[in-house]
Amino acid sequence: MRRNAILFVTISVLSGCGGSAMALVSGIWILDLTRSSSLAALAGLCVYAPTLAGPWCGALVDRLPRRPLVITVNLALAAVLPTLLAVRGPGQVWLLFCVCTVYGVAYVLVDAGESALLPAALSPDELGHVNGWRSSAQEGVKLVAPLAGAGLYAWQGGHLVALLAALLPALVAALYALLRLRRPAPATASRRPGVRAGLAVLWASPSTRLPVILAGVAIAASGFTTAAGYAVVTDDLALPATFLGVLLSTQGLGSIVGGLVAGRLIAKFGPTTVAVGGVALFAASCVGRCLPWWPAVVVASVVAGVGLPWALVAAVTAVQTHSPDELLGRAAATANTIMFGPIAAAIPLGSAAVLLGGRPPLVLAATVCLVAAAVVWRRQHSASPPQPAMDSKPVRADSPS
C-alpha cells in the first residue's frame, strides 16, 4: 500500500504541475492577445463546463477498465497540447479555448477513474490521509509551477510552456501502469441510469450530501471571483498580470498546510465539519482580497489555499467512503458535477460582475460562503444523534482495473 500511496502522490504532483502552469499561462496568454480580463477568465469556463456531463462520464468509467481508461486519457492530453504551437495572434485564441476544453474533459474522466481506483489500491483507513497528501502535493506545486510557467512565458512565450506541459501527462500514464491493485471480485452492474444512480448514492445520507454541497459552494465562489482577482491585481493594485503567479504560489503554500492536516481533521471531526471550516476560510480570503494593500492580498491567497482543499478533500473522502464500488465511478463523477458544474455559470457571471469593480464580487462570494457554512453547521449540530466522524461501512474493491 505504501508503494501505491507514493505513486498516487507523484501522479498528483505531475498533474498539478502541468495543470496549474497551463491554467495560469492560458489566462495570461489570452489577456496579452485580447487585452480582456473577461475573456481571460472565460478560459476557466472551458475547463469546468465538461463537469456538467460528469454523471454520463462516470457511467462510462463504471463500464470500462479503469486503469486503461485513465492511461488513454492522459496520452490523448499529451497529444493535444502541442497544437498550441499554432497560436500566433488573436486569430488563434480559439485554440487556447479548445485545449482548455480538452483539459476539462480529461479532468472529468481522470477524476472519476482515479476515485474508483483509489479504493482498489488503498485500505479504507488510508483514503482520508492519502487524499489529503494528494491535495497537498497537487496544490503545493503552485509554489513553483505558476511562477515557473509565468517565467517561461515571459522568457519564451506560451509555446515552450505547452511543449513542457505535454510531457507530464505521458509520465502520469506510465505511473498509472505501475500501480498494484488488489485482485477484483466480480462486480454487480447497476441497471439504473448514470444520473439517477450517482445522485441516489450521494443523496442517501447527509454524510455525503452536505460535504459535496459545501465544496460546490466554495468552488463556485472561487470561479465567480476569478475575474475579480484579475481586476484587483491589474486595476486596484496597479500590478502586472504576472503577479497572479505570486498569488497562486502563495495559495499553494496554504494548500500544502491544508492538505497535510486534512486527513487527521477528517478522522477526528468528520468530513462535514472540515468542509464547513474550509468554506469559512475561503470566505475570509475573499474579504482579505478586498483590502487595498498587496501583502493582505498575498495572505488572503494563503488562507484560500487552506480552505479550498479542506472542502474538496472532505467531499471526495466522504464519497469514496460511503459509495458502493460498482457505482463509485458514477458517484464520484456526479459529485464532481455538483462541485465543479456551477462554476460554468459562476465564471461568466463573475466576468460580468467585475464591470462593477473587483471588490463587489468578492464581498458577494464571502457572504454566500458564510451563509452556506452557517446553515450546514446549524443543521449538523441540531441533528440527533450526531453523525460519527467516518462511516463504518467498508468500501469494496471489486471493480475492474
C-alpha positions in Angstrom: 0.0 0.0 0.0 2.9 2.4 0.7 4.1 1.9 -2.9 0.6 2.9 -4.2 0.4 5.9 -1.9 3.7 7.2 -3.2 2.6 6.6 -6.8 -0.7 8.5 -6.3 1.1 11.4 -4.7 3.7 11.5 -7.5 0.8 11.5 -10.0 -0.8 14.4 -8.2 2.5 16.3 -8.3 3.0 15.9 -12.1 -0.6 16.5 -12.9 -0.7 19.6 -10.7 2.5 21.0 -12.3 1.1 20.8 -15.8 -2.4 21.8 -14.9 -1.6 24.8 -12.7 1.1 26.1 -15.1 -1.2 25.9 -18.1 -4.2 27.3 -16.3 -2.2 30.5 -15.5 -0.4 30.7 -18.8 -3.6 30.2 -20.8 -5.2 33.2 -18.9 -2.1 35.4 -19.3 -1.8 34.4 -23.0 -5.4 35.3 -23.8 -5.1 38.5 -21.8 -2.0 39.5 -23.8 -3.6 38.7 -27.1 -7.0 40.3 -26.4 -6.4 42.8 -23.6 -9.6 41.5 -22.0 -9.8 40.3 -18.4 -13.3 38.8 -19.0 -12.0 36.6 -21.9 -9.0 35.5 -19.9 -11.3 34.4 -17.0 -13.6 32.6 -19.5 -10.7 30.2 -20.3 -11.7 28.7 -16.9 -15.2 28.2 -18.2 -13.9 25.8 -20.9 -12.1 23.8 -18.2 -15.1 23.4 -15.9 -18.0 23.2 -18.4 -17.4 19.5 -19.1 -18.1 18.7 -15.5 -21.8 19.1 -16.4 -21.5 15.8 -18.3 -20.0 14.2 -15.2 -22.7 11.6 -14.5 -22.6 10.2 -18.0 -18.8 10.2 -18.0 -19.0 8.4 -14.6 -21.2 5.7 -16.2 -18.6 5.3 -18.9 -15.9 4.8 -16.2 -18.0 2.2 -14.4 -18.4 0.2 -17.7 -14.7 0.3 -18.8 -11.5 -1.0 -17.3 -10.5 2.0 -15.2 -6.7 1.9 -15.4 -6.5 1.6 -19.2 -9.1 4.5 -19.3 -7.0 6.9 -17.3 -3.8 6.0 -19.2 -5.5 6.6 -22.5 -6.9 9.9 -21.4 -3.5 11.2 -20.3 -1.9 10.1 -23.5 -4.6 11.9 -25.5 -4.0 15.1 -23.5 -0.2 14.8 -24.2 -1.0 14.6 -27.9 -3.3 17.7 -27.9 -1.2 20.2 -26.1 1.4 20.7 -28.9 -1.4 22.1 -31.1 -0.9 25.4 -29.3 2.3 25.9 -31.3 -0.1 27.2 -34.0 -1.1 30.2 -31.8 0.5 33.3 -33.3 -2.0 36.1 -32.7 -5.6 37.0 -31.7 -7.0 35.0 -34.6 -5.8 31.7 -32.9 -7.2 32.4 -29.4 -9.9 29.8 -30.2 -7.1 27.1 -30.0 -6.5 28.1 -26.4 -10.1 27.7 -25.6 -10.2 24.3 -27.3 -7.2 23.0 -25.4 -8.8 24.2 -22.1 -11.9 22.3 -23.0 -9.9 19.1 -23.7 -8.3 19.6 -20.3 -11.8 19.9 -18.8 -13.0 16.6 -20.4 -9.7 14.9 -19.3 -10.2 16.1 -15.7 -13.7 14.7 -15.5 -12.7 11.2 -16.8 -9.5 11.0 -14.8 -11.0 12.3 -11.6 -13.8 9.7 -11.8 -11.4 6.9 -12.8 -8.9 7.7 -10.1 -11.5 8.0 -7.4 -12.6 4.5 -8.4 -9.0 3.2 -8.5 -8.1 4.5 -5.1 -10.2 2.1 -3.0 -8.9 -0.7 -5.1 -5.3 0.3 -4.3 -5.6 1.5 -0.6 -7.4 0.4 2.5 -10.4 2.5 3.7 -8.4 3.8 6.7 -5.8 5.2 4.3 -8.2 7.1 2.0 -8.5 10.3 4.0 -4.8 10.6 4.6 -3.8 9.9 1.0 -6.4 12.2 -0.3 -5.0 14.9 1.9 -1.5 14.2 0.8 -2.6 14.2 -2.9 -4.3 17.5 -2.4 -1.3 18.9 -0.6 1.1 17.7 -3.3 -1.1 18.8 -6.2 -1.9 22.2 -4.8 1.6 22.6 -3.3 3.2 22.6 -6.7 1.6 26.1 -7.0 4.6 27.2 -5.1 6.7 26.7 -8.1 4.6 25.8 -11.2 2.8 29.1 -11.7 5.9 31.1 -11.2 7.9 28.8 -13.5 5.1 28.9 -16.1 4.9 32.7 -15.9 8.6 33.0 -16.1 8.9 30.7 -19.1 6.0 32.5 -20.7 7.7 35.9 -20.2 11.0 34.5 -21.5 10.0 32.4 -24.5 6.2 32.7 -24.8 3.5 30.1 -24.4 4.8 27.6 -26.9 7.6 26.4 -24.7 5.2 26.0 -21.8 2.8 24.0 -23.9 5.5 21.6 -25.0 6.8 21.0 -21.5 3.3 20.5 -20.2 2.7 17.9 -22.9 5.4 15.7 -21.3 3.8 15.5 -17.9 0.6 13.5 -18.9 2.8 11.0 -20.7 4.7 10.4 -17.5 1.5 10.2 -15.5 0.2 7.5 -17.8 3.4 5.5 -17.1 2.9 5.8 -13.4 -0.7 4.6 -13.6 0.7 1.4 -15.2 2.9 0.8 -12.2 0.0 0.7 -9.6 -0.6 -2.6 -7.8 -4.3 -3.2 -7.5 -6.0 -5.8 -5.4 -7.5 -8.7 -7.5 -11.1 -7.6 -8.2 -14.1 -9.7 -7.3 -17.0 -9.9 -9.8 -18.9 -6.6 -9.7 -22.7 -6.3 -9.8 -23.6 -3.9 -12.6 -26.2 -1.3 -11.9 -29.1 -1.1 -14.3 -30.1 2.4 -13.1 -29.2 5.3 -15.4 -26.0 7.1 -14.6 -27.6 10.3 -13.3 -30.1 8.6 -11.1 -27.6 6.1 -9.7 -25.0 8.7 -8.9 -27.5 11.1 -7.3 -29.1 8.3 -5.3 -25.7 7.4 -3.7 -24.9 11.0 -2.9 -28.3 11.9 -1.5 -28.8 8.8 0.5 -27.0 10.3 3.5 -26.1 13.7 4.8 -22.6 12.3 5.4 -22.1 12.6 1.6 -24.7 15.2 0.6 -23.6 18.0 2.9 -19.8 17.9 2.2 -20.4 17.8 -1.5 -22.8 20.8 -1.4 -20.3 22.8 0.7 -17.5 22.0 -1.7 -19.7 23.1 -4.6 -20.4 26.4 -2.9 -16.7 27.1 -2.3 -15.6 26.1 -5.7 -18.4 28.1 -7.4 -17.4 31.1 -5.3 -13.7 30.7 -6.4 -14.9 30.7 -10.1 -17.1 33.7 -9.5 -14.1 35.7 -8.2 -11.7 34.7 -10.9 -12.2 37.9 -13.0 -12.3 39.9 -9.7 -8.8 38.5 -9.0 -7.5 39.8 -12.3 -9.2 43.2 -11.7 -7.8 43.6 -8.2 -4.3 42.9 -9.3 -4.2 44.9 -12.6 -6.7 47.8 -11.7 -6.9 48.3 -8.0 -3.3 47.4 -7.1 -1.8 48.5 -10.5 0.4 45.5 -10.6 1.4 43.5 -13.7 -0.7 40.4 -14.7 2.3 38.1 -13.9 1.8 39.0 -10.2 -1.0 36.4 -10.4 1.8 33.8 -10.4 2.9 35.1 -7.0 -0.6 34.8 -5.7 -1.1 31.2 -7.0 2.2 30.2 -5.5 1.3 31.6 -2.1 -2.1 29.8 -2.4 0.0 26.6 -3.0 1.8 27.3 0.3 -1.5 27.3 2.1 -2.6 24.2 0.3 0.4 22.3 1.5 -0.5 23.0 5.1 -4.2 22.4 4.5 -3.7 19.1 2.7 -1.2 17.7 5.2 -3.6 18.1 8.1 -6.9 17.4 6.2 -6.8 13.7 6.8 -6.3 14.0 10.5 -9.0 16.5 10.8 -11.4 14.4 8.8 -10.7 11.4 11.0 -11.2 13.4 14.2 -14.2 15.7 13.3 -15.7 14.1 10.2 -15.9 15.4 6.6 -18.8 17.7 7.1 -17.2 19.7 9.9 -14.0 20.0 7.9 -15.9 21.2 4.9 -17.6 23.9 7.0 -14.3 25.1 8.2 -12.9 25.2 4.6 -15.8 27.2 3.3 -15.5 29.7 6.1 -11.8 30.1 5.5 -12.4 30.8 1.8 -15.0 33.5 2.8 -12.3 35.1 4.9 -9.9 35.1 2.0 -12.4 36.9 -0.2 -12.6 39.7 2.5 -8.8 39.9 2.6 -8.5 40.4 -1.1 -10.7 43.5 -0.8 -8.1 45.3 1.2 -6.1 47.9 -0.9 -2.7 46.5 0.2 -0.9 43.8 -1.7 0.6 42.0 1.4 -3.0 41.5 2.6 -3.9 40.0 -0.8 -1.0 37.6 -0.5 -2.1 36.5 2.9 -5.6 36.0 1.7 -4.3 33.7 -1.1 -2.6 31.6 1.6 -5.9 31.4 3.5 -7.8 30.4 0.3 -5.2 27.7 -0.2 -6.0 26.1 3.1 -9.8 26.5 2.8 -10.5 25.1 -0.7 -8.6 21.9 -0.2 -10.3 21.2 3.1 -13.7 21.5 1.5 -12.7 19.4 -1.6 -10.8 16.6 0.3 -13.6 16.3 2.8 -16.2 15.8 0.0 -14.0 13.4 -2.0 -13.2 11.3 1.0 -16.9 11.2 2.0 -17.9 9.9 -1.5 -15.2 7.3 -1.6 -16.0 6.1 1.9 -19.8 5.8 1.6 -20.2 4.7 -2.1 -20.6 1.1 -3.3 -17.7 0.2 -5.7 -19.9 -0.8 -8.6 -21.4 2.8 -8.5 -18.2 4.6 -7.4 -17.4 6.0 -10.9 -20.9 7.4 -11.2 -21.0 8.7 -7.7 -17.6 10.4 -8.0 -18.4 11.9 -11.4 -21.8 13.1 -10.2 -20.1 14.7 -7.1 -17.7 16.4 -9.4 -20.6 17.8 -11.4 -22.2 19.1 -8.3 -18.9 20.6 -7.0 -17.5 21.9 -10.3 -20.6 22.2 -12.6 -21.8 25.5 -11.0 -18.5 27.1 -11.9 -19.5 27.0 -15.5 -22.2 29.6 -14.7 -20.2 31.3 -11.9 -17.3 32.3 -14.1 -19.3 34.2 -16.8 -21.4 35.8 -14.0 -18.2 36.9 -12.3 -16.8 38.2 -15.5 -20.0 40.4 -15.9 -20.0 41.4 -12.2 -16.4 42.6 -12.4 -17.7 45.5 -14.5 -18.8 47.0 -11.1 -15.2 46.7 -9.9 -13.1 43.9 -8.4 -14.4 44.2 -4.8 -18.2 43.8 -5.1 -17.9 40.2 -6.5 -15.6 39.3 -3.6 -18.0 40.6 -1.0 -20.9 38.7 -2.5 -18.9 35.5 -2.6 -17.8 35.9 1.0 -21.4 36.4 2.1 -22.7 33.3 0.2 -20.0 31.1 1.6 -20.6 32.3 5.2 -24.4 31.7 4.9 -23.9 28.2 3.5 -21.4 27.3 6.2 -23.6 28.6 9.0 -26.7 26.7 7.7 -24.9 23.4 7.4 -23.2 23.9 10.8 -26.6 24.6 12.5 -28.2 21.6 10.7 -25.4 19.3 11.7 -25.4 20.2 15.3 -29.2 20.2 15.7 -29.3 16.6 14.4 -29.8 13.9 17.0 -27.9 11.6 17.4 -24.7 13.2 16.0 -23.1 11.6 12.9 -19.8 9.7 13.5 -16.7 11.0 12.0 -16.4 8.3 9.4 -18.9 5.7 8.2 -18.1 2.2 9.5 -19.3 0.7 6.2 -16.2 -0.6 4.3 -15.6 0.3 0.7 -15.5 -2.7 -1.5 -12.7 -3.0 -4.1 -14.3 -5.2 -6.7 -14.1 -3.0 -9.7 -12.3 -3.8 -13.0 -8.9 -2.3 -13.2 
